C-alpha cells in the first residue's frame, strides 16, 4: 500500500477503485467502467478469502456465472 494511503477511511472510500464489491448489478457497472475507460477484456476475480464459508464462495461463483458474465458479453 502506498505510504500516503491509510485504512483510516470510511468503507466506501477505502474500496473505491480498489475492490469491486456488491450485488451483480453493482459489479457489472464497475466492471463496465474499466472496460470503457481502459479497454480491458480480461479480469481476474478473487472470490475466496481465508476463513470464508464455502457456501458463500459457491454462491459468488454462481452469481458471476449466471448474472455478471452474461451481462458483460452483451
C-alpha positions in Angstrom: 0.0 0.0 0.0 1.4 3.4 -0.9 2.7 5.4 2.1 0.2 8.2 1.6 -2.7 5.8 1.8 -4.4 4.8 5.0 -7.0 2.3 6.2 -8.4 5.1 8.4 -11.2 5.8 5.9 -14.9 5.1 5.5 -15.5 1.7 3.9 -16.9 3.3 0.7 -13.8 5.4 0.3 -11.4 2.6 1.1 -12.8 0.2 -1.5 -13.3 2.8 -4.3 -11.1 2.0 -7.3 -9.5 -0.8 -5.2 -12.2 -3.6 -5.0 -15.4 -4.4 -6.7 -18.0 -5.4 -4.1 -21.8 -5.5 -4.4 -24.7 -7.2 -6.0 -24.4 -8.4 -9.6 -25.7 -5.0 -11.0 -23.1 -3.1 -8.9 -20.3 -5.4 -10.2 -21.4 -5.2 -13.8 -21.5 -1.4 -13.6 -18.0 -1.2 -12.0 -16.5 -3.8 -14.5 -18.0 -1.8 -17.4 -16.2 1.3 -16.1 -12.9 -0.5 -16.5 -13.9 -1.9 -19.9 -15.0 1.5 -21.2 -12.1 3.5 -19.7 -9.2 1.1 -20.3 -10.5 -1.3 -23.0 -9.7 -4.3 -20.9 -11.1 -7.7 -21.9 -9.8 -9.9 -19.2 -10.3 -9.9 -15.4 -9.0 -12.0 -12.5 -11.5 -12.4 -9.7 -10.6 -13.3 -6.2 -13.8 -14.7 -4.7 -12.5 -16.7 -1.8 -10.7 -15.3 1.2 -9.2 -17.1 4.2 -11.9 -18.2 6.6 -14.8 -17.5 4.1 -17.6 -20.0 4.3 -17.7 -22.4 1.3 -21.4 -21.7 0.7 -20.7 -18.0 0.2 -17.9 -18.9 -2.3 -20.1 -21.2 -4.3 -22.9 -18.6 -4.3 -20.5 -15.9 -5.6 -19.3 -18.3 -8.4 -23.0 -18.9 -9.3 -23.8 -15.1 -9.3 -20.8 -14.4 -11.5 -21.7 -17.2 -14.0 -25.5 -16.5 -14.1 -25.6 -12.7 -13.9 -22.3 -10.9 -14.2 -20.6 -12.7 -17.1 -23.7 -12.8 -19.4 -24.3 -9.1 -18.8 -20.7 -8.3 -19.9 -20.9 -10.4 -23.0 -23.7 -8.3 -24.4 
